[in-house]
Amino acid sequence: MPPVDIAARFGDNLARCRKRADLSQDELSVRASVHRTEISQLERGLRVARIDTLVKLAVSLEVSADELLAGIEWTPGDTRVGRFSSSASD
């Protein structure tokens, strides 16, 4: 499977879930207690969410963390370095 840009995939998932919840970035930022600029940066793939931010976003959007992490998989390495890959076809 091809390598995946984790930040971009997470951002796509976040934007999709936010729009499905019919929330603006401002509304989500208030619900999740996360600054609006961080929501914007996450959705654009400029930042990777910390675990506490992931939990806040998932609860605020009423989705599982799995939905925000959809398509992101980790393949552990043996004696080599592991890598992230995408489970969805792009």
Residue frames as a rotation matrix with the C-alpha (Angstrom) as fourth column:
MET 1
0.576 0.817 0.000 0.00
0.817 -0.576 0.000 0.00
0.000 0.000 -1.000 0.00
PRO 2
0.067 -0.571 0.818 1.21
0.455 -0.712 -0.534 3.52
0.888 0.408 0.212 -0.70
PRO 3
-0.732 -0.347 -0.586 2.52
0.680 -0.318 -0.661 5.70
0.044 -0.882 0.469 2.11
VAL 4
0.351 0.901 0.256 -0.04
0.788 -0.432 0.439 8.08
0.506 0.047 -0.861 3.55
ASP 5
-0.655 -0.396 0.643 0.31
0.015 -0.859 -0.512 11.65
0.755 -0.326 0.569 4.71
ILE 6
-0.513 0.438 -0.738 -1.09
0.839 0.438 -0.323 11.19
0.182 -0.785 -0.592 8.21
ALA 7
-0.716 0.214 -0.664 -1.86
0.193 -0.854 -0.483 14.86
-0.671 -0.474 0.570 8.76
ALA 8
-0.782 0.424 -0.456 -3.67
-0.618 -0.431 0.658 15.17
0.082 0.796 0.599 5.42
ARG 9
-0.569 0.589 -0.573 -5.72
0.233 0.785 0.574 11.99
0.788 0.193 -0.584 5.93
PHE 10
-0.539 0.352 -0.766 -6.69
0.820 0.011 -0.572 13.05
-0.192 -0.936 -0.295 9.47
GLY 11
-0.809 0.176 -0.561 -7.60
-0.154 -0.984 -0.086 16.51
-0.567 0.017 0.823 8.16
ASP 12
-0.725 0.566 -0.391 -9.85
-0.418 0.089 0.904 15.05
0.547 0.819 0.172 5.47
ASN 13
-0.453 0.543 -0.707 -11.55
0.654 0.741 0.150 12.83
0.606 -0.394 -0.691 8.05
LEU 14
-0.644 0.159 -0.749 -12.01
0.596 -0.510 -0.621 15.74
-0.481 -0.845 0.234 10.46
ALA 15
-0.847 0.318 -0.425 -13.48
-0.467 -0.827 0.313 18.03
-0.252 0.464 0.849 7.80
ARG 16
-0.620 0.632 -0.465 -15.85
-0.107 0.519 0.848 15.30
0.777 0.576 -0.254 6.61
CYS 17
-0.404 0.446 -0.799 -17.08
0.862 0.477 -0.170 14.57
0.305 -0.758 -0.577 10.15
ARG 18
-0.752 0.091 -0.653 -17.46
0.289 -0.845 -0.450 18.29
-0.593 -0.527 0.609 10.96
LYS 19
-0.812 0.460 -0.361 -19.48
-0.574 -0.509 0.642 18.95
0.112 0.728 0.677 7.82
ARG 20
-0.506 0.637 -0.582 -21.65
0.260 0.756 0.601 15.88
0.823 0.153 -0.548 8.44
ALA 21
-0.397 0.315 -0.862 -22.35
0.910 0.013 -0.414 17.27
-0.120 -0.949 -0.292 11.93
ASP 22
0.334 0.518 0.788 -23.28
0.695 -0.700 0.165 20.56
0.637 0.492 -0.594 10.24
LEU 23
0.672 -0.222 -0.706 -20.81
0.537 -0.510 0.672 22.55
-0.509 -0.831 -0.223 12.34
SER 24
0.823 -0.517 0.235 -18.59
-0.199 -0.650 -0.733 25.44
0.532 0.557 -0.638 11.38
GLN 25
-0.077 -0.927 -0.368 -14.96
0.488 0.287 -0.824 25.45
0.869 -0.243 0.430 12.45
ASP 26
-0.546 -0.072 0.835 -15.91
-0.515 -0.757 -0.402 28.11
0.661 -0.650 0.376 15.01
GLU 27
0.480 0.821 0.310 -18.70
-0.791 0.252 0.557 25.98
0.379 -0.512 0.770 16.45
LEU 28
0.700 -0.290 -0.653 -16.47
0.290 0.951 -0.111 22.92
0.653 -0.111 0.749 16.68
SER 29
-0.362 -0.915 0.177 -13.71
0.194 -0.259 -0.946 24.94
0.912 -0.309 0.271 18.32
VAL 30
-0.234 0.367 0.900 -16.09
-0.859 -0.512 -0.014 26.09
0.456 -0.776 0.435 21.07
ARG 31
0.784 0.611 -0.107 -17.49
-0.514 0.736 0.440 22.58
0.348 -0.290 0.892 21.63
ALA 32
0.675 -0.572 -0.467 -14.04
0.478 0.820 -0.314 20.98
0.562 -0.011 0.827 21.73
SER 33
0.896 -0.376 -0.239 -12.22
-0.043 -0.606 0.794 23.80
-0.443 -0.701 -0.559 23.57
VAL 34
-0.063 -0.875 0.479 -9.68
0.835 0.217 0.505 23.93
-0.547 0.432 0.718 20.75
HIS 35
-0.263 -0.076 -0.962 -8.71
-0.155 -0.981 0.120 27.20
-0.952 0.180 0.246 19.07
ARG 36
0.747 0.665 -0.015 -10.36
-0.082 0.069 -0.994 27.75
-0.660 0.744 0.106 15.67
THR 37
0.397 -0.667 -0.630 -7.01
-0.918 -0.277 -0.285 28.24
0.015 0.691 -0.722 13.97
GLU 38
-0.592 -0.587 0.552 -5.96
-0.611 0.774 0.168 24.79
-0.526 -0.238 -0.817 15.20
ILE 39
0.226 0.748 0.624 -9.12
0.116 0.615 -0.780 23.27
-0.967 0.249 0.053 13.68
SER 40
0.855 0.079 -0.513 -8.23
-0.446 -0.393 -0.804 24.97
-0.265 0.916 -0.301 10.40
GLN 41
-0.068 -0.975 -0.212 -4.62
-0.997 0.059 0.050 23.78
-0.037 0.215 -0.976 10.52
LEU 42
-0.458 -0.025 0.889 -5.71
-0.280 0.953 -0.117 20.22
-0.844 -0.303 -0.443 11.34
GLU 43
0.553 0.773 0.310 -8.19
0.101 0.307 -0.946 20.14
-0.827 0.555 0.091 8.47
ARG 44
0.812 -0.298 -0.502 -5.57
-0.584 -0.397 -0.708 21.45
0.012 0.868 -0.497 6.04
GLY 45
0.861 -0.472 -0.191 -3.05
0.443 0.879 -0.176 18.84
0.251 0.067 0.966 7.15
LEU 46
0.316 -0.758 0.571 -0.64
-0.267 -0.649 -0.713 21.40
0.910 0.073 -0.407 8.58
ARG 47
-0.332 -0.353 0.875 -0.69
-0.935 0.003 -0.353 19.88
0.122 -0.936 -0.331 12.08
VAL 48
-0.382 0.223 -0.897 -1.06
0.113 0.974 0.194 16.46
0.917 -0.027 -0.397 13.63
ALA 49
0.449 0.685 0.574 -3.53
-0.509 -0.331 0.794 16.27
0.734 -0.648 0.200 16.52
ARG 50
-0.747 -0.555 0.366 -2.33
-0.599 0.321 -0.734 15.40
0.290 -0.767 -0.572 20.00
ILE 51
-0.750 0.444 -0.490 -4.17
0.450 0.886 0.114 12.57
0.484 -0.135 -0.864 21.72
ASP 52
-0.589 0.566 -0.577 -6.12
0.503 -0.303 -0.809 14.93
-0.632 -0.767 -0.106 23.99
THR 53
-0.559 0.363 -0.745 -7.21
-0.646 -0.754 0.118 16.96
-0.519 0.547 0.656 20.97
LEU 54
-0.814 0.245 -0.527 -8.26
-0.253 0.667 0.701 13.78
0.523 0.704 -0.480 19.15
VAL 55
-0.678 0.568 -0.467 -10.47
0.734 0.552 -0.394 12.81
0.034 -0.611 -0.791 22.09
LYS 56
-0.527 0.474 -0.705 -11.99
0.077 -0.800 -0.595 16.31
-0.846 -0.368 0.385 22.38
LEU 57
-0.659 0.238 -0.714 -12.79
-0.740 -0.377 0.557 16.38
-0.137 0.895 0.425 18.67
ALA 58
-0.827 0.335 -0.451 -14.28
0.099 0.877 0.470 12.89
0.553 0.344 -0.759 18.58
VAL 59
-0.574 0.630 -0.523 -16.54
0.758 0.169 -0.630 13.53
-0.309 -0.758 -0.574 21.58
SER 60
-0.502 0.355 -0.789 -17.56
-0.171 -0.935 -0.311 16.96
-0.848 -0.021 0.530 20.27
LEU 61
-0.597 0.241 -0.765 -18.44
-0.797 -0.073 0.599 15.50
0.088 0.968 0.236 16.86
GLU 62
0.222 0.665 0.713 -20.11
-0.731 0.597 -0.330 12.47
-0.645 -0.448 0.619 18.45
VAL 63
0.695 -0.143 -0.705 -17.94
-0.488 0.626 -0.609 10.07
0.528 0.767 0.365 16.43
SER 64
0.876 -0.482 0.002 -15.44
0.355 0.647 0.675 7.43
-0.327 -0.590 0.738 17.44
ALA 65
0.243 -0.888 -0.391 -11.74
-0.498 -0.460 0.735 8.18
-0.832 0.016 -0.554 17.30
ASP 66
-0.287 -0.306 0.908 -11.62
0.480 0.774 0.412 5.40
-0.829 0.554 -0.075 14.69
GLU 67
0.639 0.595 0.487 -13.64
0.724 -0.253 -0.641 7.60
-0.258 0.763 -0.593 12.34
LEU 68
0.868 -0.374 -0.327 -11.09
-0.385 -0.922 0.034 10.38
-0.314 0.096 -0.945 12.63
LEU 69
-0.125 -0.972 0.198 -8.27
-0.621 0.232 0.749 7.87
-0.774 -0.030 -0.633 12.09
ALA 70
0.666 0.484 0.568 -9.96
0.091 0.703 -0.706 6.03
-0.741 0.521 0.424 9.21
GLY 71
0.960 -0.266 0.084 -7.54
0.101 0.049 -0.994 5.02
0.260 0.963 0.074 6.47
ILE 72
0.247 -0.913 0.325 -4.42
-0.852 -0.365 -0.376 5.38
0.462 -0.184 -0.868 8.62
GLU 73
0.988 0.028 -0.153 -2.61
0.031 0.926 0.375 2.15
0.152 -0.376 0.914 9.39
TRP 74
0.306 -0.924 0.231 0.75
-0.938 -0.251 0.240 1.35
-0.163 -0.290 -0.943 10.93
THR 75
0.861 -0.172 -0.478 2.91
-0.015 0.932 -0.362 -1.50
0.508 0.319 0.800 9.73
PRO 76
0.736 -0.633 0.240 5.56
-0.399 -0.120 0.909 -2.40
-0.546 -0.765 -0.341 12.33
GLY 77
0.401 -0.704 -0.586 9.03
-0.759 0.104 -0.643 -3.09
0.513 0.703 -0.493 11.07
ASP 78
0.847 -0.281 -0.451 11.15
0.414 0.881 0.228 -6.15
0.333 -0.380 0.863 11.83
THR 79
0.078 -0.883 -0.462 14.70
0.879 -0.158 0.450 -4.90
-0.470 -0.441 0.764 11.89
ARG 80
-0.679 -0.204 0.705 13.74
0.590 -0.724 0.358 -1.99
0.437 0.659 0.612 9.66
VAL 81
-0.912 0.375 -0.163 11.69
-0.214 -0.777 -0.592 1.09
-0.349 -0.506 0.789 10.43
GLY 82
-0.306 0.895 0.324 7.91
0.774 0.432 -0.463 0.69
-0.555 0.109 -0.825 10.32
ARG 83
-0.997 -0.002 0.073 5.70
0.047 -0.783 0.620 2.85
0.056 0.621 0.781 8.16
PHE 84
-0.277 0.949 -0.151 2.21
-0.180 -0.206 -0.962 4.31
-0.944 -0.239 0.228 7.88
SER 85
-0.983 0.069 0.168 0.02
0.179 0.208 0.962 3.33
0.031 0.976 -0.216 4.94
SER 86
-0.495 0.861 -0.113 -3.47
-0.847 -0.508 -0.160 3.97
-0.195 0.016 0.981 3.70
SER 87
-0.699 0.329 0.635 -6.17
0.190 0.942 -0.277 1.33
-0.689 -0.073 -0.721 3.81
ALA 88
0.465 0.879 -0.105 -8.38
0.179 -0.209 -0.961 3.25
-0.867 0.428 -0.254 1.39
SER 89
-0.139 -0.478 0.868 -7.74
0.966 0.126 0.224 3.49
-0.216 0.870 0.444 -2.32
ASP 90
-0.053 0.035 -0.998 -7.00
0.135 -0.990 -0.042 7.02
-0.989 -0.137 0.048 -3.43
